[in-house]
Protein backbone atom coordinates (compact mmCIF):
# COMPACT_ATOMS: atom_id res chain seq x y z
CA UNK A 1 0.00 0.00 0.00
CA UNK A 2 1.50 3.33 -0.99
CA UNK A 3 1.96 6.11 1.50
CA UNK A 4 -0.33 9.09 1.02
CA UNK A 5 0.48 12.68 1.90
CA UNK A 6 -1.55 14.25 4.70
CA UNK A 7 -3.13 16.58 2.13
CA UNK A 8 -4.27 13.66 -0.01
CA UNK A 9 -5.72 11.88 3.02
CA UNK A 10 -7.78 14.98 3.83
CA UNK A 11 -8.91 15.16 0.21
CA UNK A 12 -9.91 11.48 0.20
CA UNK A 13 -11.95 11.98 3.39
CA UNK A 14 -13.68 14.98 1.85
CA UNK A 15 -14.49 12.99 -1.29
CA UNK A 16 -15.85 10.13 0.79
CA UNK A 17 -18.14 12.40 2.77
CA UNK A 18 -19.33 14.15 -0.41
CA UNK A 19 -20.01 10.86 -2.19
CA UNK A 20 -21.91 9.51 0.81
CA UNK A 21 -24.32 12.43 0.38
CA UNK A 22 -25.16 10.98 -3.06
CA UNK A 23 -25.87 7.46 -1.83
CA UNK A 24 -29.56 6.53 -1.62
CA UNK A 25 -30.68 6.45 2.00
CA UNK A 26 -31.79 2.82 1.63
CA UNK A 27 -28.15 1.71 1.27
CA UNK A 28 -26.36 4.47 3.18
CA UNK A 29 -24.61 2.59 5.97
CA UNK A 30 -21.17 1.67 7.30
CA UNK A 31 -20.73 -1.13 4.76
CA UNK A 32 -21.38 1.26 1.90
CA UNK A 33 -18.95 3.77 3.34
CA UNK A 34 -16.21 1.15 3.60
CA UNK A 35 -16.84 -0.01 0.02
CA UNK A 36 -16.63 3.56 -1.27
CA UNK A 37 -13.54 4.29 0.82
CA UNK A 38 -11.85 1.28 -0.74
CA UNK A 39 -12.67 2.54 -4.23
CA UNK A 40 -11.21 5.95 -3.38
CA UNK A 41 -8.06 4.36 -1.95
CA UNK A 42 -7.68 2.19 -5.04
CA UNK A 43 -8.05 5.18 -7.35
CA UNK A 44 -5.52 7.19 -5.34
CA UNK A 45 -3.05 4.31 -5.39
CA UNK A 46 -3.38 4.28 -9.19
CA UNK A 47 -2.34 7.93 -9.31
CA UNK A 48 -5.73 9.63 -9.38
CA UNK A 49 -5.26 12.41 -6.87
CA UNK A 50 -7.65 15.18 -7.89
CA UNK A 51 -11.00 15.71 -6.22
CA UNK A 52 -12.84 15.13 -9.50
CA UNK A 53 -11.03 11.89 -10.33
CA UNK A 54 -11.53 10.45 -6.85
CA UNK A 55 -15.18 11.55 -6.75
CA UNK A 56 -15.84 9.98 -10.16
CA UNK A 57 -14.17 6.73 -9.13
CA UNK A 58 -16.39 6.45 -6.07
CA UNK A 59 -19.55 7.53 -7.87
CA UNK A 60 -19.03 4.75 -10.41
CA UNK A 61 -19.47 2.27 -7.56
CA UNK A 62 -22.82 3.49 -6.28
CA UNK A 63 -24.87 1.44 -8.76
CA UNK A 64 -22.90 -1.65 -7.79
CA UNK A 65 -23.67 -1.00 -4.13
CA UNK A 66 -27.36 -0.45 -4.81
CA UNK A 67 -27.49 -3.72 -6.74
CA UNK A 68 -25.69 -5.65 -3.99
CA UNK A 69 -27.62 -4.27 -1.03
CA UNK A 70 -31.11 -3.82 -2.39
Number of C-alpha atoms within 10 A of each C-alpha: 6 8 8 14 9 9 8 15 15 12 16 22 13 14 24 22 14 13 20 20 11 11 18 13 9 9 17 16 12 9 12 18 17 12 14 25 20 14 20 26 21 16 18 20 14 10 11 16 19 14 14 11 16 23 22 15 20 23 21 12 15 20 12 10 18 15 9 9 12 7
